[in-house]
Amino acid sequence: MSDQPKRVTVGRRQGNTIILPNPDVSGDHAVLTLKEPSTNTWEIQDLGSRNGTFVDGQRILSKEITPKNKVVFGSTPLAWNQVIDVPKTKEKLLSIKGLLPIKELLPERDKKKAVSFQDTFKPLAETEEQRLKRIYEEYISKRSQLEDIQRNEALNARYQSLGIPFAALCAGSAAFVPPELRYISIIGSVISMLIAGWSFFNSKKYAQEKRELNMTKITEQYDIHYRCPHCRIKLTDPFPVLVQIKNCRNCKKPLIND
């Protein structure tokens, strides 16, 4: 038990301790922390995954577990030997089932010839500093997108509020202008209605863009992931401020390397 890692991350993204390359597994899906080695008790925490983390059939956010519990990421079960034997398996690429290294699926005569993906291409693991920077910049980018949509939406609402009244005014004025000038009122009314229809179409488009952006979910993910990697407390400082202060305000451990 002393060889067990104290913290094991699970996800589809390269850099996790256990990589499960299944579409139902999120890039950073969950983290397991060893709480009591003598009883092999772990704490599992879901990292805001799309398809959820389940313990004995119940979706959880955080829960204490042991190897007796059945843990499923989305629809991919956890093989406890992956956690216990992490030092032996972390350099192997897991199969699509997330249970066996690809090399182990080959016939015995071909195993010695097998060259794993990680032997030919070894991506650099993302550091905690890079992870925090990425999470912060992605969140700010999404928030800027939302602000642009809201500005366009406000401008479009002005067009929509003026289009229909102006069309009605042009149509009503047709009865009071000379017959030879009525075409002007009719043209003005048609143009105003077209502007109103165009702005109505845009309002639906902006509403759809806001739904697809789903800022509520993005903020929720940001709150889950933008945390100190040591004490797991949510960071309230923007990343440029973290670069200046360098340490977590709560546990005082370093966040930024010089």
N, C-alpha and C positions, 0 to 999 in steps of 0.2 A: 504494500500500500504506500510505502514511502516514495516509490517511483512515480506515483500518479501526479499529474499536473494539478496545480491548485485552481487554475482557471482554463476552461476549454470553450472556445467560440465555435459556433456551428453556422454554416451558411453556404451559399452557392459561390460566393466571391472568393477569388484567390486571396490568400493571406489568413483565412480562418484556420483554426486548428484542425477541424474536421470539415472537409469540403464535400458537399452533397450536390452534385451537378444535376439536380432534378428541377423541372420548371415550377413545381409547387413549393420549392424552397426559396426563401428570399435571399438576397445577397448577403445580408447580415441578419440571420434568423433568430438565434438565441445564444445565451451564454450560460455555462454551468460552472459553478464555483464550489469547490470542495469545502464543506463546513466542518465535518467531523470524520477524520480518516479512520478512526477506530470502528465506526459503524458504517463507513462508506456512504455517508449522508451528504448529498449535494443540494445546492439551491439552483433551480433552473429559472431563468428570467427570459421571457419573450421580448425581443427587441423591436416590437411594432411590426411584425411580419404580416404580409398580406393574407396568408392562408392559415395563420395561427399555429400555436403550439399546444398539444394535447397531452394530458397525463391521465392514463386510465379512462380515456374517452371524454374527459372534461377539458374544455379550453381554458387555459390559465394565462396569467400575466407573470406570476411568480409563485414558486412552490418548492418545498423541500421534498426531495425524492431519494430513493435508493435503487439499486439494480432490480429490485422486485417490481418496480413500477414500469408500466409500458408507456414509453414516450414516443410521440409521433410529431413530426414537423410537416405541416400540411397533410400530406398522405404518405410521407416517407418515414418509416419507423427508425428509431435509433437502435443500433446494435451496441450494447453496453461495452463490448470488447473494444470498440473504437475509442471509448473514453478511457478505459483502463489501460489499453495498450497504445495510447497515443504516441509515445516515443518510438514505437516500432512501426507505426502505420502512417505517421503524419507526412512522410516523404513519398508516400505512394499515392497515385491518383486513384480515387475510388470509382467503382463501376457505376453505371447508370442507376442501379438499384441502391447504391450507397452502402453496400454491405461488404463487398470484396474488392481488393485492388484488381485493376484490369489484368495485370500480369498473371494473377492467380486463376483467371478464367481461361488461360491458354492451355493447350495440351502440354503434358510434362516435357516432351521432347523440344518444345519451342520456348520454354521458360528462360533458358540460358541465353537465347538469342534476342529476347524481348528487350526493347529500349522504351522506357516510359516517356510520356509527354514531358514530365518534369525533368528528365535527364537531358532532353534536347532543347528545352526552352524553360528557363527558370525566371519567372517574373519577379521583380523586386517587391517584397512585401510592403504594403502601405504602412508608414509609421503613424503613430497616434497623432503627431503634429499634422501630418498630411491629411489624415482622416478628419480631424476637427476643421481644418481649413476648407476641405471639400464640402463638408456638411454645411458650414456657415455660408460659403459662397453660393452653393446651390439654393439654400433657403432665401438669401438676399435676391438672387436672380429671379426666383419664382415670385417673390413679393413685388419686385419691380414689374413683372409681367401683369400681376393683378392690378397694380396702380395704373398701368397703361390702359388696361381694359376699363377700369372705372372712369378714367378721364374721357375716353372715347364714348363711354356710355352716357356720361353727363352731357357731353356735346351733342350726342345723337338725340337725347331727350329734348333739348331745346328745339332742334329741327322738327321733331315730332309734334311738339306743343304748338308750333307756329304754322305747320303745314295745313292741317285741317281747318282752323279758323280762317286762314287767309283764302283757302279754296272756297269756303262758304261766303266770305266777303265778296270775292270776285263773281261768284254765281249770283249773289243777291244784287250786285250793282248792275248786272246786265239789263235789268228792267228800267234803269234810270239813265242809260246812256243812249245816244242816237243809234239807230239800227246799223248804220255803216261802221260803228265802232264796237259793236257787241262782240265781234270776234276776239277783241283784246281781252275782254272779261272771260270769255270761254277758254282762251289759251292760258290765261293766268290761273284759272281754276284747275285746268288739267295739269299744269306744271306743279301746282301746289299739292294736288292729290298724289302725283308721282313722288314728290319729295316726302310726303307723309308715308306712302307705301314703302319707299326705300329706307326711311328711318325705322319703320316698324320691322322690316326684315333685319336690319342691323341690330335692333334691340334683342331679337331672338338669337342672333349670332353671338352677341356679347354674353348673353345669359348662358349659352351652350359652352362658350370658352371658359366661363367662370366655373361651371360644373365640372368640366374636364380638368381644369387646373386643381380643383378640390383643395383650396387653401387650408381648410380645416384639417384634412388628413396630413398635408405637408407640415403644418405647424405641430401636429401631434407627433409626427416622425422626428421633427427637429428637436422637440422637447425630450424625446426618448434617447436620441443618439448624441446630441450635443452635451455630453457629460464628461466629467473628469474620469479618465480611465482607471484611476486609483481608488477613489472613494465613491464613484458613480453618482455624485451630486451634480444636478443640472448646472451648467455654466451660464451665468447671466451676462458676462462680458462679451462684446463682439470680438471676433478673432484678432483684428488689429490691436485691440487692447491686451489680449492674451500675449501677443508678441512682445508687448512692453513689460507686462508684469511677470511673465514667464512661469509663475507657479500658480497652482490652484489656491484660491482664497480660503477654501475650507480645510484641506489636508496639508497644504503648503508643499506638496510634492511637485516636481517639475512637469510642465506641460510642453514647453518649448525648449528645444536644445539649442545651445549657443553654437 
